[in-house]
Amino acid sequence: MTKQAVTNTSNIYYSKDSESTRAIIVRDLHKHYGQLAAVRGIDFTVYKGEMFGLIGPDGAGKTTTFHILGGVMEATAGEVQIFGQPARDARLNIGYLTQQFSLYLDLSIDENLRYTAGLRQVPDDLLGERRQKYLQLMSLEKFGDRLVGQLSGGMKQKLALCCALVSQPKVLLLDEPTTGVDPVSRREFWDVLAELSAEGMTIIVATPYLDEAERCDRVALMYSGQIHEIGTPAQLRANLGLHRLEVRTSNLEIAEQVLSNNAPANIVDVQTFGDRLDVLVQDATVGETQVRELLQQQQLSSPEIEQNEPTLENVFVTRLRQQGSAPEFFAFPRSRKRGHGSNLSSFSPLSPPSLAISAHNLSRVFGKFQAVKNVNVEVRYGEIFGLLGANGAGKTTTIKMLCGLLEASGGEISLGGETGNLRSPQLRRRIGYMSQKFTLYDDLTILENLEFYSGVYGVPRKLRREKIDWVIATCGLKGQEKMLTGQLPGGWKQRVAFGASVMHEPDILFLDEPTSGVDPLARRQFWKLINDFARNGTAILVTTHYLEEAEQCNRMSFMVAGETVAEGSPSSIKDSQPGQLIEIVANNNQATSKLLKQHLDSWRVSIFANGLHIVLDHPDVELPEIRQLLHSANLSIESLRPIPFSLEDAFIGIVQRAQI
């Protein structure tokens, strides 16, 4: 079926729309929790075999909508029909992957599958057949007897998807399925979803990662409990009516300040991305002239400017700002001056700031398993250092050793100049730590959590109220201080946890996946705060699975199987990649991807938005072979061009090559 959509805010009409093509119908759906209206009259239709994305900021009502669609919660008003049945009656035809793992950690992979199959009334003979199919699809077939508690986050998500698929549902609901999953597993996960969709399964997915949402057939933008716009990713970008300029210049920090503080009306938004600025403008030609003139006035070097269409993240952020939903930035109330060199511009080979964190030949052994092998780390005051790697690479173990929470098996550590007792009270008051798992107490209110942490970190009593007020204002929770923390959505918990970890103005800050599950607008605010602390002298070590934001690090290292396999600035790591990254847009991307993976290593081929990214070591030789291969399969190439490696492409290549 060819779908030709015409957007009209909350309605989509298809030229071949009929009762037989509709899988899910939602009409005037409402859900109230007491006085709180979480969902306020939403309407949408999802078609058979469609991958439909539901995106929006934290607290938009997405998870509530999923609960109603999954038949686990009753609506206050409105109608939901799934293949002609009410959602509660259609539950055996629905696979539902929630934000929280629905797995039993003390059972094996096979035991979890058997348990789920029993609940979903799957006969034993079909279970064996489906186990083989889905575990093989997820590359888990060799680990059937492994306890789930021993799996990495990515493997757990893949198993959770297998459990959701074991009944072969007609509809698959996925609520932020890749949160906390590393980039390699994330790409593999989405390749699986594309294959399931191509087989005819109807999929609704919520995701905070908008590069993932680009892979959906259509996307609904939801906030404040309402759906405000629906369309294909291309339609949403076109409806925005803006153009994106990629601006590359020698001093991005100053260029961003110049373009943000002196922007004429034509310039709508400015954002830093590693080695470039993204500048949204109403008129591309006028915008390019304005950017050059503004930078020239500040005697900055002439920029390289490339015109491109806006991204789905640009659409998301701009629409929320138009609704007045952009979080306000509140300057941190500092009570003391830094003493370690307070500006990134102070970095130079001649006089670098002193070391805040140093580790030499760091190792950690658990029984017979060596989790960390001879790792070296150096982080200076005022620097943001990224520690990146796939799930299970040893990042969190390394962080726990560096901040004194876990004893090292070998190697030397210096933390804030201390080489002996890393757990001394004096040193701990100089360190902030935000763990991968929430460090807050769910049964305490937001205010009680912040009062507790201000006491633990030794914030002087006369300053506590001001610091706590800053956290609450920054998180957008003014007036909700007495809400139990356990009632907050995951993204808001992350914001409060970050605030709790910095109230005492730490000299050294450890952030283990601080923006996991946080929407793009809040992520921008997070990184503005992180950069503010770094520019005021704090040494920051951060892990993240979202590599577009990792571009904001000054330096980084990649870990694989407990070892460091690459280190340097984001630009140097991208520039050092062997081979060439090729972008191909074909008439059938799914079929093209499947065919190419039969002839190339699977990691070299990935569906990315409306095209494919292909890594070729010898493009002069391999490209003619690829053209011939596709031609013989009646697949045509609509466009082909070499493109620079993104940090995510580089990461996946480095990790995969290291495992050969």
C-alpha positions in Angstrom: 0.0 0.0 0.0 1.3 3.4 -1.0 0.7 5.9 1.8 0.4 9.5 0.7 -0.2 11.7 3.8 -1.5 15.2 4.1 -0.8 16.7 7.5 -3.6 18.7 9.2 -2.3 19.1 12.8 -3.8 16.1 14.5 -5.3 14.3 11.5 -3.8 12.2 8.7 -5.8 11.0 5.7 -4.6 8.4 3.4 -5.7 8.0 -0.2 -6.2 4.3 0.5 -7.5 4.7 4.0 -10.2 2.1 4.8 -11.3 0.0 7.6 -9.3 -2.9 6.3 -6.0 -0.9 6.4 -6.4 0.4 10.0 -4.7 -1.4 12.9 -5.2 1.1 15.7 -7.9 3.8 16.0 -7.7 6.4 18.9 -10.5 8.9 19.2 -10.8 11.8 21.7 -8.8 9.9 24.3 -8.6 11.4 27.8 -6.9 10.3 31.0 -7.1 12.2 34.3 -5.3 11.5 37.6 -7.4 13.4 40.0 -7.0 17.0 38.9 -4.2 16.3 36.6 -5.1 15.8 32.9 -2.3 13.6 31.5 -3.9 13.0 28.2 -6.3 15.6 26.8 -8.4 14.5 23.8 -5.9 12.9 21.3 -6.8 11.4 18.0 -4.7 9.2 15.6 -4.8 6.2 13.4 -2.0 3.7 12.8 -2.1 1.5 9.8 -1.2 -2.2 9.4 2.5 -2.8 9.0 3.3 0.9 9.9 6.1 2.0 12.2 4.5 5.0 14.1 6.6 7.2 16.3 5.2 9.0 19.4 7.7 11.7 20.5 7.5 14.5 23.1 9.1 15.9 26.2 9.1 14.2 29.6 5.7 14.3 31.1 3.9 14.8 27.7 1.6 11.8 28.3 3.3 9.3 26.1 3.6 6.5 28.7 0.0 7.0 29.9 -1.1 6.6 26.3 1.0 3.4 26.0 -0.6 2.0 29.2 -4.1 2.6 27.7 -3.1 1.1 24.3 -1.6 -1.9 26.1 -4.9 -2.6 27.9 -3.3 -2.2 31.4 -5.1 1.1 32.2 -8.6 2.3 31.6 -9.1 5.7 29.8 -11.1 8.4 31.5 -12.9 9.0 28.2 -12.6 8.3 24.6 -12.2 5.2 22.4 -9.3 2.9 21.5 -9.8 0.1 18.9 -7.1 -2.4 18.1 -8.0 -4.6 15.1 -11.6 -3.8 15.9 -11.5 -4.7 19.6 -11.2 -2.6 22.7 -7.5 -2.5 23.9 -8.2 -4.6 27.0 -9.8 -7.3 24.9 -7.0 -7.3 22.4 -4.2 -7.9 24.8 -3.2 -11.3 23.4 -2.5 -9.6 20.1 -0.3 -6.9 21.7 3.4 -7.1 22.6 4.3 -4.4 25.1 7.9 -3.4 26.0 7.7 -0.9 28.9 10.3 1.6 30.1 11.2 -0.6 33.0 12.6 -4.1 32.4 9.9 -6.8 32.8 12.4 -9.5 33.2 13.3 -11.8 36.1 17.0 -11.3 36.8 17.4 -14.6 38.7 16.1 -16.6 35.7 17.9 -17.5 32.6 17.1 -16.2 29.1 15.3 -19.5 28.2 13.4 -19.5 31.5 12.2 -15.9 31.0 11.0 -16.9 27.5 9.2 -20.0 28.8 7.5 -18.0 31.5 6.3 -15.3 29.1 5.1 -17.9 26.6 3.1 -19.6 29.3 1.4 -16.3 30.2 0.6 -15.6 26.6 -0.7 -19.2 26.0 2.0 -20.1 23.4 2.1 -23.9 22.7 5.4 -25.7 23.4 6.0 -26.6 19.7 5.6 -23.0 18.6 7.7 -21.7 21.5 10.7 -23.8 20.3 10.3 -22.5 16.8 9.9 -18.8 17.9 12.7 -19.1 20.4 15.1 -20.1 17.6 13.9 -17.3 15.3 13.9 -14.4 17.7 17.0 -15.3 19.7 18.9 -15.7 16.4 17.5 -12.4 15.2 18.9 -10.7 18.4 22.2 -12.6 18.3 21.3 -14.2 21.7 20.9 -17.9 20.6 24.2 -18.9 22.3 23.3 -17.5 25.7 20.0 -19.4 26.5 21.2 -20.6 29.9 22.8 -17.3 31.1 21.1 -15.6 34.0 19.5 -12.3 32.9 21.1 -10.5 35.9 24.5 -11.2 34.1 23.5 -9.6 30.8 24.4 -6.1 29.7 21.7 -3.4 29.3 21.6 -3.9 25.5 21.2 -7.7 25.8 18.4 -7.2 28.4 16.5 -4.9 26.0 16.9 -7.5 23.2 15.6 -10.2 25.4 12.7 -8.1 26.6 11.8 -7.6 22.9 12.0 -11.4 22.3 9.6 -11.9 25.2 7.3 -9.3 23.7 7.5 -11.1 20.3 7.2 -14.7 21.5 3.4 -14.6 21.1 3.8 -13.1 17.6 1.6 -10.1 18.3 -0.1 -8.1 15.6 0.8 -4.9 17.4 4.1 -4.1 19.2 4.2 -1.2 21.7 7.7 0.1 22.6 8.1 2.8 25.2 11.6 4.2 24.9 13.1 0.7 24.2 16.7 1.9 23.7 17.2 4.1 26.7 20.5 3.2 28.3 21.5 1.0 25.4 24.9 1.5 23.7 25.1 2.7 20.1 26.0 -0.7 18.6 23.0 -2.4 20.3 20.8 0.5 19.4 21.5 0.2 15.7 21.0 -3.6 15.8 17.8 -3.1 17.7 16.4 -0.8 15.1 17.5 -3.0 12.2 15.4 -5.8 13.9 12.4 -3.4 14.1 12.7 -2.5 10.5 12.7 -6.2 9.6 9.6 -6.9 11.7 7.8 -3.9 10.2 8.7 -5.1 6.7 7.1 -8.5 7.6 3.8 -6.6 8.4 3.9 -6.1 12.1 2.4 -2.8 13.4 4.7 -0.9 15.7 4.3 2.2 17.9 7.5 3.4 19.5 8.3 6.3 21.8 11.9 7.5 21.8 13.9 10.5 23.1 16.5 9.9 20.4 15.2 11.7 17.3 17.7 10.1 14.9 15.7 6.9 15.7 12.4 8.6 15.1 13.6 9.4 11.6 13.2 5.7 10.8 9.5 5.7 11.5 6.9 5.9 8.7 5.1 8.7 10.5 5.7 10.6 13.7 3.3 12.3 16.1 4.6 15.2 18.2 2.9 15.2 21.6 3.2 17.6 24.5 1.0 18.8 27.4 -1.2 15.8 26.9 -2.1 16.6 23.3 -0.9 15.7 19.8 -0.1 18.8 17.9 1.3 17.5 14.6 1.5 14.3 12.7 3.3 13.4 9.5 6.2 11.7 7.9 9.6 12.9 9.1 10.1 14.6 5.7 6.7 16.4 6.0 7.4 17.6 9.6 10.7 19.0 8.4 9.1 20.7 5.5 6.3 22.1 7.6 8.8 23.8 9.9 9.6 26.2 7.1 13.3 26.7 8.2 16.7 25.9 6.8 19.7 24.5 8.6 23.2 25.9 8.1 26.2 23.8 9.2 28.8 26.4 10.3 32.4 25.4 10.8 34.9 27.9 12.2 38.0 27.9 14.4 36.4 29.1 17.7 32.9 27.6 18.1 32.4 28.9 21.7 32.9 32.5 20.7 31.0 32.1 17.4 28.0 30.6 19.3 28.0 33.6 21.6 28.2 36.1 18.8 25.4 34.4 16.8 23.2 33.9 19.8 23.6 37.4 21.4 23.4 39.4 18.2 21.0 37.3 16.1 18.8 39.1 13.7 15.2 37.9 13.3 16.1 35.6 10.4 18.3 33.5 12.8 16.0 31.3 14.8 18.3 29.0 16.8 22.0 28.3 17.3 23.5 25.1 18.7 27.0 23.6 19.2 27.7 20.2 17.8 31.3 19.2 18.3 33.1 20.6 15.3 30.3 22.8 14.0 27.4 25.0 14.8 23.9 24.3 13.6 22.1 27.6 12.8 18.4 27.5 11.9 17.3 30.3 9.6 14.2 31.4 7.8 16.0 32.3 4.6 19.1 30.3 3.8 20.9 32.8 1.5 20.2 35.7 3.8 21.2 33.6 6.8 24.6 32.7 5.3 25.4 36.3 4.6 24.4 37.3 8.1 26.5 34.6 9.7 29.6 35.7 7.7 29.1 39.3 8.5 28.6 38.8 12.3 31.7 36.6 12.6 33.7 39.0 10.5 32.8 41.8 12.8 34.4 39.9 15.7 37.5 39.2 13.5 36.8 35.5 13.5 38.1 33.3 10.7 35.9 32.9 7.7 33.6 30.0 8.3 32.7 27.0 6.1 29.0 27.0 5.7 26.9 24.2 4.2 23.1 24.4 3.7 21.0 21.4 4.8 17.4 20.5 5.6 16.5 20.7 9.3 16.6 17.5 11.4 13.7 16.1 13.3 15.3 17.3 16.5 15.2 20.8 15.1 11.5 20.4 14.5 11.0 19.1 18.1 12.9 21.8 19.8 11.5 24.7 17.7 7.9 23.5 18.1 8.3 23.3 21.9 9.9 26.7 22.0 6.9 28.1 20.0 4.7 26.7 22.7 6.7 28.3 25.4 8.0 25.0 26.7 11.7 25.7 26.6 13.2 25.4 30.1 14.6 28.6 31.4 18.3 28.7 32.2 19.2 29.7 35.8 22.8 30.6 36.6 24.2 28.5 39.4 24.5 30.4 42.7 28.2 30.1 43.3 29.5 30.8 46.8 33.2 30.5 46.2 35.8 31.2 43.6 37.6 28.4 41.7 41.3 27.9 42.1 42.1 25.6 39.3 42.0 27.6 36.1 38.5 28.5 35.3 38.2 28.7 31.6 38.5 26.2 28.7 40.4 28.8 26.8 43.2 28.5 29.4 44.1 25.1 28.0 47.4 25.1 26.0 50.3 22.8 25.6 52.5 25.3 27.4 50.5 25.7 30.6 47.8 23.1 31.0 45.6 23.2 34.2 46.7 20.7 36.9 45.4 17.1 36.9 42.2 16.4 38.8 41.9 12.7 38.0 44.8 10.4 37.1 44.8 6.7 36.7 47.8 4.5 35.5 47.4 0.9 34.5 44.1 0.6 36.4 42.6 -2.9 36.6 39.8 -4.7 38.3 39.1 -8.4 38.6 35.9 -10.1 39.7 36.8 -13.7 40.5 38.2 -15.0 37.2 36.8 -12.2 35.1 38.9 -9.1 34.4 36.5 -6.2 33.9 39.1 -3.5 33.5 42.6 -4.0 32.0 45.4 -1.5 32.4 43.3 1.6 31.7 45.0 5.1 31.8 42.9 8.2 32.4 43.9 11.9 32.8 41.3 14.7 33.3 42.3 18.3 34.1 40.4 20.9 36.0 38.0 22.7 33.6 37.9 19.8 31.2 35.1 17.5 30.1 36.3 14.0 29.4 34.1 11.4 27.9 34.5 7.7 28.8 32.6 5.8 26.1 32.0 2.2 25.3 29.4 -0.5 24.7 27.3 -2.0 27.6 29.7 -4.2 29.6 32.8 -2.4 28.4 33.9 -1.5 32.0 33.0 2.2 32.1 30.9 2.1 35.3 33.5 -0.1 37.0 36.2 2.3 36.0 34.3 5.3 37.4 33.6 3.5 40.7 37.3 2.9 41.1 38.3 6.4 40.2 35.9 8.0 42.8 36.8 5.5 45.5 33.5 3.5 45.6 35.3 0.3 44.4 38.8 -0.9 45.3 41.1 -1.3 42.3 42.8 -4.7 41.8 45.8 -3.0 40.4 47.2 0.4 39.2 47.6 3.8 40.6 44.9 6.5 41.2 45.2 10.2 42.0 42.0 12.0 42.8 42.1 15.8 43.5 45.8 15.4 44.5 45.0 12.5 46.9 46.7 9.2 46.3 46.0 7.4 49.5 42.5 7.4 51.1 40.1 8.1 48.3 37.2 7.8 50.8 38.3 10.5 53.2 35.4 12.9 54.2 37.5 15.9 53.1 38.0 14.5 49.6 34.4 13.3 49.2 33.1 16.8 49.8 35.0 17.9 46.7 33.5 15.3 44.5 30.0 15.0 42.9 28.7 11.7 41.6 25.6 11.0 39.6 25.3 7.2 39.1 23.8 5.4 36.1 21.0 4.3 38.4 19.0 7.0 40.1 20.7 8.1 43.3 17.5 9.5 44.7 15.1 7.9 47.3 11.7 7.2 45.7 9.9 7.3 49.0 11.2 10.8 49.9 9.8 14.0 48.4 11.9 16.0 46.0 12.6 18.5 48.8 13.5 15.8 51.3 16.0 14.3 48.8 17.7 17.6 48.2 17.8 18.5 51.9 19.4 15.0 52.5 22.0 15.5 49.8 22.9 19.0 50.8 23.6 17.7 54.3 25.6 14.7 53.0 27.7 16.9 50.8 28.3 19.5 53.6 26.6 22.5 52.0 26.6 25.2 54.7 23.1 25.6 56.3 22.9 29.3 55.3 23.4 28.4 51.6 21.1 25.3 51.4 17.9 27.1 50.7 19.4 29.0 47.8 21.0 25.8 46.3 17.8 23.8 46.7 15.7 26.6 45.1 18.1 26.6 42.2 17.7 22.8 41.6 13.9 23.1 41.8 13.8 26.1 39.4 16.3 24.5 36.9 14.2 21.3 36.9 11.0 23.2 36.3 9.4 21.8 39.5 8.6 24.9 41.4 5.4 24.3 43.4 5.9 20.5 43.2 8.7 20.2 45.8 6.6 17.9 48.0 5.8 15.4 45.3 7.3 11.9 46.0 10.3 11.4 43.8 9.1 8.0 42.8 6.2 9.7 41.0 8.5 11.6 38.6 9.1 10.5 35.0 12.6 9.2 34.4 13.8 12.3 32.6 12.8 14.5 35.6 14.5 12.2 38.0 17.7 12.6 36.0 17.4 16.4 36.3 16.9 16.3 40.1 19.7 13.8 40.5 22.1 16.1 38.6 21.1 19.0 40.7 21.7 17.0 43.9 25.2 16.1 42.7 26.4 19.7 42.1 24.8 21.7 45.0 28.1 21.6 46.9 30.1 23.1 43.9 32.4 20.0 43.4 35.9 20.3 42.1 35.5 17.0 40.4 32.2 15.7 38.9 31.4 12.1 37.8 28.4 11.8 35.5 27.4 8.2 34.5 24.9 8.5 31.7 23.3 11.7 33.0 20.9 12.3 30.1 19.7 8.7 29.6 16.0 9.0 28.7 16.0 12.8 28.8 14.2 14.6 25.9 16.2 16.8 23.5 15.2 20.1 25.0 16.2 19.0 28.5 19.4 17.5 27.1 20.4 20.9 25.8 19.8 22.4 29.2 21.9 19.6 30.8 24.9 20.3 28.6 24.6 24.1 29.1 24.9 23.4 32.8 27.7 20.9 32.3 29.7 23.4 30.2 29.0 26.1 32.7 30.6 24.0 35.5 33.6 23.1 33.3 34.2 26.8 32.4 34.2 27.5 36.1 37.0 25.0 36.7 35.2 21.7 37.6 36.8 18.6 36.2 34.1 16.5 34.6 34.2 12.8 33.6 31.0 11.8 31.8 29.7 8.6 30.1 26.9 8.7 27.5 25.4 6.4 24.8 24.2 9.4 22.8 27.3 10.2 20.8 26.0 13.4 19.2 26.2 15.0 22.7 29.6 13.3 23.4 30.9 15.7 20.7 30.8 18.3 23.5 33.6 16.6 25.3 37.1 18.1 25.0 38.7 14.6 24.9 37.4 11.1 25.2 38.4 7.5 25.2 36.6 4.4 23.9 36.6 1.2 25.9 36.1 -2.3 24.6 36.1 -5.4 26.8 37.8 -3.5 29.6 40.5 -1.9 27.5 41.1 1.5 26.0 41.1 1.2 22.1 41.0 4.9 21.1 41.6 8.3 22.7 41.6 11.9 21.6 39.4 14.8 20.7 36.1 14.1 18.9 37.6 15.5 15.7 40.8 13.5 15.8 38.9 10.3 16.5 36.7 10.9 13.5 39.6 11.9 11.2 41.5 8.8 12.1 38.9 6.4 10.8 40.1 4.0 8.0 38.1 3.7 4.8 35.2 5.9 3.7 31.6 6.4 4.9 29.2 6.4 2.0 25.6 7.6 2.2 23.3 5.7 -0.2 19.6 6.4 -0.8 17.9 3.6 -2.7 14.4 3.0 -4.0 14.0 0.3 -1.2 16.3 0.9 1.7 15.2 -2.1 3.7 15.8 -4.5 0.8 19.1 -2.8 -0.1 20.3 -3.1 3.5 19.4 -6.8 3.7 21.2 -7.6 0.5 24.3 -5.6 1.3 24.6 -7.3 4.8 24.8 -10.6 2.9 28.0 -9.4 1.2 29.5 -7.1 3.8 30.1 -7.3 7.6 26.7 -6.4 9.1 28.1 -3.5 11.1 29.2 -1.8 7.9 25.6 -1.3 6.8 23.0 0.6 8.7 19.7 2.3 7.9 20.0 5.9 8.9 17.0 8.2 8.5 15.9 7.9 4.8 19.2 6.4 3.6 22.0 3.9 4.4 25.4 4.5 5.9 28.0 2.1 4.5 31.6 1.8 5.7 33.9 0.7 2.9 37.7 0.2 3.4 38.4 0.2 -0.4 35.6 2.3 -2.0 37.2 2.5 -5.4 37.0 -1.3 -5.7 33.9 -2.0 -3.7 31.5 0.7 -5.0 31.4 -0.7 -8.6 30.7 -4.1 -7.1 27.9 -2.7 -5.0 26.3 -1.0 -8.0 26.4 -4.2 -10.0 25.0 -6.2 -7.0 22.0 -3.8 -6.6 21.4 -3.6 -10.3 21.2 -7.4 -10.6 18.5 -7.4 -7.8 16.5 -4.6 -9.5 17.3 -2.1 -6.8 18.2 1.4 -8.0 20.4 4.0 -6.3 18.8 7.4 -6.1 21.8 9.2 -4.6 25.3 8.2 -3.5 27.9 10.5 -1.8 30.9 10.2 0.6 30.2 11.9 3.9 32.3 12.6 7.0 32.3 10.0 9.8 30.0 11.0 12.6 31.2 10.1 16.1 28.6 7.3 16.3 29.8 5.9 13.0 33.4 6.1 14.3 32.5 4.5 17.6 30.8 1.5 16.0 33.7 1.0 13.5 36.3 1.1 16.3 34.3 -1.2 18.6 33.6 -3.7 15.8 37.2 -3.7 14.5 38.6 -4.2 18.0 36.5 -7.4 18.4 37.7 -9.0 15.2 
